[in-house]
Amino acid sequence: MNPQQQFGRRVAHLLSEGSAQLDNAVLARLRQGRQQAVAARRRGALVDWLAAPRSWQLLPALRPALTAALVLAVFLAGDYVNSERTLARQGEVETALLADDLPIDAYLDQGFRAWLQSDSRS
């Protein structure tokens, strides 16, 4: 038992001894206050558990797995964004090819490609 727990038990014992001398009205108010405090404590139990240092004792064991999951998530998000951009560019190229007046075979002709390069230089 740590010193904080010992101190708490000692205070509780002293308070219990002192409550024997109180009248019933004061005891009823104390009981009501205790019930309200316990109810409030139950509502905040999860927050208190997360804020307590002992709740993070599992974190060192989980840190490698969490890091790997984060790296994987970033990788997958980047791959998704990259593939969306690639598909969008391919769609633009295909739309331009289909909407153009030249047939697709003209773009495949090496002579036409050489003519385009020489025409763009002059």
N, C-alpha and C positions, 0 to 999 in steps of 0.2 A: 504494500500500500504506500503510495507516495505522500509527501508532506501535505499537499493540498487536500487530499482525501481525508487524512487524519484531522486536519484543521476543520474541515467541513463536518465531520462526525462529532467532533468535540463541541462545535457551535450548536449543532442540532440537539445534542444531549443537554446542553445548558439551557437552550430555549424550551425544550420539553419540560425540564424541571421548573422553569420560571412560569410556564403557562398554567400550572396548577394553582397559582395564586390569583389568576385573572377571573373577572366575573363572566357570566354567560354572554352578554352583549358583545364584549370585546372578543371573546372566543369565536362567536358567530361571524364577526367582521373579518377576523383573521382567517377563518376557514374559507369564507367567500373570496378573499384576496388570494389565498393559496390556490383555489380552484381556477380562478382567472389566470393566474401566473402559469399553472400547469397547462391550461388550454392554449395560452399564447406560446408556450414553449413547444408544444406539439406541432403547432402550425409552422413554426420556424425551424423544425428539427432538420429538414433537408438542407436548408441554408446553413445552419450551424454545423452540420456534418461536413459540408463542402468547405466551410471556412476553417475547420479545425485542422491543425497540422497533421494529426494522425490519419486523417482521411486521404492524405496525399502520399502515404507510405507505399501504395501500390504503383504510384506514378513511375518510379525508377524502373520497375519491372516492365511496365507497358511502354516506356518511352521509345525503344527501338521499333516496336510494332506500330505505334502511332506515327513515327517518323516515316517508316516505309509506306504506310497508308497515305500519308500526306504527299509524299513524292509520287506515288502512283496516281493519285487524284490530279496532281498538277500535270503529269505526263499525259493522262487521258484527256484532260481539258485542252491542253495544247494541241494534241492530235485531232480532237474534234474541230477546233477552230481552224486548224490548217486544212483539214479535209473540206470544210465548208467553203473556205476561200478558193481552194483548188477547183471544186465543183462549180463555183460561181464564175471563175475565169474560163473554164472549159465551156460553160453554157454561153458566155458572151462570144467566144470564138466561134462556136457552132452556129449561133444566131447570125453572126456577121457573115459566115460562109454561105449560109442558106439564103440570106437576104441579098447577097451580092449578085451582080449581073453576070459575072464570070462563072463558068462551070468549074466544078471542083477539080476536074482534070487539068485545068490550066495551072492551078497551084502546084500540081504534082510534076508538071513538065519542067525539066532542068533548064531548058532554053528560056522559058518564061521567067524563071527565077533569076537567071543571069541577066536577062533584059531589065528586070525590075531593079537589080543592083546597079547596073550601069546607068539606068535612067535616073535613079535617085542621086547619083554622084554628080550628074551634070546639071 
